[in-house]
Amino acid sequence: MVDKTLDLAGPGISTYREVEKVLPRDYHPLLDRRDTQEAIFAVKTYIEEHLCRELNLMMVTCPLIVTTDGGINDMLDRDGSRTPVEFPCGLGLKKRITAQVVQAATKWKRAALQQFDCQTGEGICTDMRAVRKDYFLDHDHSAYVDQWDWERVITAADRNLDFLRMIVTGIWKVIKGAETFAHKEFPDLRTRRYKPLPDELTFLHAEEILERYPDLPRKQRETAILQEFPAVFIVGIGYPLADGLPHEMRAADYDDWFTETTSPEGKIAHGLNGDILVWNPVTRRRHELSSMGIRVDADTLRHQLEMSELTHLMRLPYHQGILNNELPLSIGGGIGQSRTYMLLLRKAHIGEVSVTVWPKELKEIGEKHNIHVLE
């Protein structure tokens, strides 16, 4: 029996022997480095403009560092396996500020909705940069992270699957539109080698996918479902499924993975969050583009912290803001920028669209496969 606990948290393939096995052996980039840079910024502009228009957002600046004691950094999961970079700052202060490099702007955005006076149906979008030092560095995971982190004010009546689906459908419209735009502006991207993205996403609950593939661990389930549906939104990530395990670990204090829901067939499930995954025809692997969800309210925050044995976090300012109903109800998520460029520009390695650090071993493996990362 396969151990299904091994990939519940901590992304990446885990060994470079395995990385070498999965990299494509017939890869030839469709755009050279100069054209790739032009395409990146053209696509970036398109997505930011259309995402703001589709979801009624405004572009705002966001922090690279936050204070440790504010509890506002994104912990990514709830098993403590991925910790932020932490350091003292403020030369000359009697007591220096203990700061952290953000891992995502997830919690900051919710408080920032008030800072920018967003009303119901309005929101913000950020050009977020972060460091996630505990990732295994492979062809689609790096320590440097860039995302369109967005957040929008909602009402209590919006906290349901229909509203979630409406928002996700809007995001997919923008991503699909960006592909069409890129192909028009850069004709070399049009090739019969790779199928375009489907016009629509398939929505499936994590429980449904587990029912189809009960013996497979999470990543293999995702790979299998993408053979049937090349673009999916997996609903309900974080709450234990029928096999006693969550589809994947999720932090207890931002997405709502606790709320009970009912499928059209009358099946009970949990969660108002999920991920957009697609089949990448270049790498021939699963490819995550976005993680998002309706955020916790006071009740679901308590339940999720209790289930995760993290009730000590309730004393932190951010969590107090939710428990005391001082922060607005919201929906939000992050769309990986480099992940999106990698997919739309038909790249085999995220290092072809993003400059960061890579181990020598990985760069040498890439060279064998005609993959040349940016330095």
C-alpha positions in Angstrom: 0.0 0.0 0.0 1.3 3.4 -0.9 1.9 5.8 2.0 -0.5 8.6 1.4 0.9 10.9 4.1 4.1 11.6 2.2 2.9 14.4 0.0 0.3 16.1 2.2 2.7 19.1 2.7 5.9 20.3 1.2 5.9 20.6 -2.6 8.5 19.3 -4.9 9.6 16.0 -6.3 12.2 15.4 -3.5 15.2 13.8 -5.4 17.1 15.0 -8.4 17.2 11.5 -9.7 13.4 11.7 -10.0 13.7 15.2 -11.5 15.9 13.9 -14.3 13.4 11.2 -15.0 10.5 13.6 -15.5 12.1 16.3 -17.5 11.1 16.2 -21.2 13.7 14.7 -23.5 12.5 16.4 -26.7 12.4 20.0 -25.4 13.0 23.0 -27.6 11.9 26.4 -26.3 9.5 28.2 -28.7 10.8 31.7 -27.7 14.4 32.8 -27.2 15.4 34.6 -24.0 14.8 38.2 -25.3 11.4 37.3 -26.8 10.6 35.5 -23.5 11.2 38.6 -21.5 8.9 40.6 -23.8 6.2 38.0 -23.6 6.4 37.9 -19.8 5.7 41.6 -19.4 3.1 41.6 -22.0 1.2 38.7 -20.3 1.8 40.3 -16.9 0.1 43.5 -18.0 -2.8 41.6 -19.7 -3.5 39.5 -16.6 -3.3 42.4 -14.1 -5.6 44.6 -16.2 -8.1 41.9 -16.9 -8.1 40.3 -13.4 -8.8 43.7 -11.8 -11.6 44.2 -14.3 -13.1 40.8 -13.9 -13.1 40.7 -10.1 -13.4 44.5 -9.5 -10.0 44.8 -7.9 -7.4 47.6 -7.7 -3.7 47.1 -7.9 -1.9 48.0 -4.6 1.6 47.7 -3.1 2.2 44.9 -0.5 4.9 44.2 2.0 8.0 42.0 1.5 8.6 41.9 5.3 6.2 41.8 8.3 6.7 41.7 12.1 6.8 38.3 13.6 4.5 39.1 16.6 1.7 40.3 14.4 0.8 36.8 13.3 0.2 38.0 9.7 2.7 35.9 7.8 1.5 32.9 5.8 2.5 29.6 7.3 1.4 27.8 4.1 0.4 24.6 6.0 -0.3 23.5 9.6 2.5 21.0 10.3 5.3 23.5 10.8 7.4 22.1 7.9 7.8 25.4 6.1 9.0 28.3 8.2 9.7 31.9 7.1 13.1 33.7 7.0 13.3 35.7 10.2 15.8 38.4 11.2 16.2 41.4 13.5 16.0 44.9 11.9 16.1 48.5 12.9 19.7 49.6 13.6 19.9 51.8 16.6 16.7 50.7 18.3 16.9 49.8 21.9 15.0 46.6 21.0 15.3 45.7 17.4 12.2 44.6 15.4 11.9 40.9 14.8 10.8 40.6 11.2 10.0 37.9 8.7 10.1 37.7 4.9 6.6 37.0 3.8 5.8 33.6 2.4 2.6 35.0 0.8 0.5 38.1 1.5 -2.6 36.0 2.4 -3.4 37.5 5.8 -2.0 40.9 5.1 -4.5 41.4 2.3 -7.5 40.9 4.5 -6.5 43.6 6.8 -5.5 45.8 3.9 -9.0 45.7 2.6 -9.8 48.1 5.4 -6.7 50.2 4.8 -7.8 50.8 1.2 -11.5 51.4 2.2 -12.8 48.5 0.1 -16.5 48.0 0.2 -18.5 44.9 -0.5 -17.7 43.6 -4.0 -14.5 45.6 -4.2 -11.0 44.3 -3.6 -7.2 44.5 -4.1 -4.6 42.8 -6.2 -0.9 42.8 -5.5 2.3 42.1 -7.4 3.6 39.9 -4.5 7.2 38.7 -4.0 8.1 36.2 -1.3 10.7 33.7 -0.2 9.9 30.1 0.7 13.2 28.6 1.8 11.9 25.2 2.6 10.8 24.2 -0.9 12.6 21.3 -2.7 14.0 23.1 -5.7 12.9 21.4 -8.9 11.7 22.4 -12.3 8.5 24.1 -11.1 9.3 25.0 -7.4 11.8 27.7 -6.4 12.6 29.5 -3.2 11.6 32.8 -4.9 7.9 33.2 -5.3 5.9 35.8 -7.3 2.1 35.8 -7.2 -0.8 37.9 -8.0 -2.2 37.9 -4.5 -5.8 39.2 -4.5 -8.6 39.7 -1.9 -12.2 40.9 -2.2 -14.8 41.9 0.4 -17.9 39.7 0.5 -21.0 39.3 2.6 -22.1 36.4 4.8 -24.5 35.4 2.1 -21.6 35.0 -0.3 -20.0 32.2 1.8 -21.1 29.3 -0.4 -19.9 27.1 -3.3 -21.9 28.9 -6.0 -20.2 32.2 -5.2 -16.8 30.4 -5.1 -17.4 28.9 -8.5 -18.4 32.2 -10.0 -15.1 33.8 -8.8 -13.0 30.9 -10.0 -14.7 30.9 -13.4 -13.8 34.6 -13.8 -10.2 33.9 -13.0 -10.1 31.1 -15.5 -11.6 33.4 -18.1 -8.6 35.7 -17.6 -6.0 32.9 -17.8 -7.6 31.5 -20.9 -7.7 35.0 -22.4 -4.0 35.5 -21.6 -3.2 32.4 -23.6 -5.1 33.7 -26.6 -3.4 37.1 -26.2 0.1 35.5 -26.0 -0.5 33.4 -29.1 -1.6 36.5 -31.0 1.3 38.7 -30.0 3.9 35.9 -30.2 3.0 33.6 -33.1 5.8 31.2 -32.4 3.8 30.0 -29.5 1.2 28.6 -31.8 2.1 25.0 -32.5 0.3 21.7 -32.9 2.7 20.1 -30.5 0.8 21.4 -27.5 -3.0 21.6 -27.1 -4.4 25.0 -25.9 -6.1 25.3 -22.5 -9.8 24.2 -22.5 -12.3 27.0 -22.5 -13.8 25.8 -19.2 -12.6 24.4 -15.9 -14.0 21.2 -14.5 -15.1 21.5 -10.8 -14.6 18.4 -8.6 -14.6 18.0 -4.9 -11.5 16.3 -3.4 -13.9 13.6 -2.0 -15.0 12.8 -5.6 -11.4 12.4 -6.8 -10.6 10.2 -3.8 -13.6 8.0 -4.7 -12.2 7.6 -8.2 -8.7 6.8 -7.0 -9.0 5.5 -3.4 -5.6 3.9 -3.3 -3.5 6.7 -4.7 -1.8 9.5 -2.8 -2.7 13.1 -3.5 -0.3 14.0 -6.3 -1.0 10.8 -8.1 -4.7 11.4 -7.8 -4.3 14.8 -9.3 -2.2 13.4 -12.1 -4.9 10.8 -12.8 -7.8 13.2 -12.9 -5.9 15.5 -15.2 -5.8 12.7 -17.8 -9.6 12.9 -17.8 -10.0 16.7 -17.4 -7.0 18.8 -18.5 -8.0 21.7 -16.3 -9.7 21.3 -12.9 -10.6 23.2 -9.8 -10.3 20.9 -6.8 -12.7 22.0 -4.1 -12.3 21.2 -0.4 -8.6 21.1 0.5 -7.7 20.8 4.2 -10.6 18.9 5.9 -10.0 15.1 6.4 -11.6 13.1 3.6 -13.2 9.6 3.7 -9.7 8.0 4.2 -9.0 10.1 7.2 -6.5 12.4 5.5 -6.9 15.8 4.0 -6.3 16.1 0.2 -3.4 18.4 1.2 -2.5 20.3 4.3 -3.8 23.9 4.5 -3.1 26.6 7.1 -5.8 26.8 9.7 -6.2 30.6 9.7 -7.1 31.8 6.2 -9.0 29.5 3.8 -12.3 28.0 5.1 -11.9 24.2 4.8 -14.3 23.4 7.6 -17.7 24.6 6.4 -20.1 21.7 5.6 -21.4 21.7 2.0 -23.8 19.6 0.0 -23.3 18.4 -3.6 -26.1 18.5 -6.2 -26.4 14.7 -5.5 -26.9 15.3 -1.8 -23.5 14.2 -0.6 -22.0 16.0 2.4 -18.5 17.4 2.1 -16.5 20.2 3.6 -14.6 23.3 2.4 -15.1 26.6 0.6 -11.6 26.6 -1.0 -9.6 24.9 -3.7 -6.8 24.8 -6.3 -6.7 25.4 -10.0 -4.6 22.6 -11.6 -3.9 22.0 -15.3 -2.1 19.4 -17.4 1.2 20.9 -18.6 1.8 19.5 -22.1 5.5 20.5 -22.1 6.5 18.9 -18.8 3.7 16.3 -19.1 2.9 16.7 -15.5 0.3 18.2 -13.1 0.7 22.0 -12.9 -0.8 24.1 -10.1 -1.7 27.7 -11.0 -3.7 29.0 -8.1 -4.7 28.3 -4.5 -7.7 30.3 -3.2 -10.8 30.3 -1.1 -13.5 32.0 0.9 -11.7 33.0 4.1 -12.5 31.9 7.7 -15.0 33.7 9.8 -14.9 33.7 13.6 -16.6 30.3 14.0 -14.6 28.5 11.3 -11.4 30.0 12.6 -12.1 28.5 16.0 -12.9 25.1 14.7 -9.9 25.0 12.4 -7.5 26.1 15.1 -8.9 23.5 17.5 -8.7 20.7 14.9 -5.1 21.7 14.1 -4.1 22.1 17.8 -3.1 25.7 17.2 -5.5 27.5 19.6 -2.6 29.5 21.0 -2.7 31.6 17.8 -6.0 33.1 18.9 -4.1 35.7 21.0 -2.4 37.2 18.0 -3.7 40.5 16.6 -4.7 39.2 13.2 -6.7 36.3 14.7 -8.3 38.6 17.2 -9.4 40.8 14.4 -11.3 37.8 12.9 -12.7 36.5 16.2 -14.0 40.0 17.2 -15.5 40.5 13.7 -13.2 43.5 13.1 -11.9 42.3 9.8 -14.2 42.1 6.7 -15.4 38.8 5.4 -13.5 38.1 2.2 -12.5 35.7 -0.6 -9.0 35.7 -1.9 -6.1 33.7 -3.4 -2.8 33.7 -5.1 -2.1 33.0 -8.8 1.5 32.0 -9.4 3.1 34.5 -11.9 6.1 32.4 -13.0 4.0 29.3 -13.0 1.5 31.0 -15.3 4.3 32.3 -17.6 5.9 28.9 -17.6 2.6 27.3 -18.8 1.6 30.0 -21.3 5.0 30.4 -22.9 5.6 26.7 -23.1 8.6 26.5 -20.9 10.0 23.3 -19.3 11.5 25.0 -16.2 10.4 27.8 -14.0 14.0 29.1 -14.1 13.5 30.0 -17.8 11.0 32.8 -16.7 12.3 33.6 -13.2 15.8 34.6 -11.9 16.6 32.9 -8.6 19.1 30.4 -7.1 19.4 26.8 -8.2 21.6 24.0 -7.1 24.5 23.1 -9.5 23.1 19.5 -9.8 19.7 20.8 -11.1 21.3 23.2 -13.6 23.5 20.4 -14.9 20.5 18.1 -15.3 18.7 20.9 -17.1 21.5 21.4 -19.6 21.3 17.7 -20.6 17.6 18.4 -21.5 18.2 21.6 -23.4 16.9 23.7 -20.5 19.0 26.8 -19.7 17.8 28.7 -16.6 18.3 32.4 -16.2 21.3 33.4 -14.0 
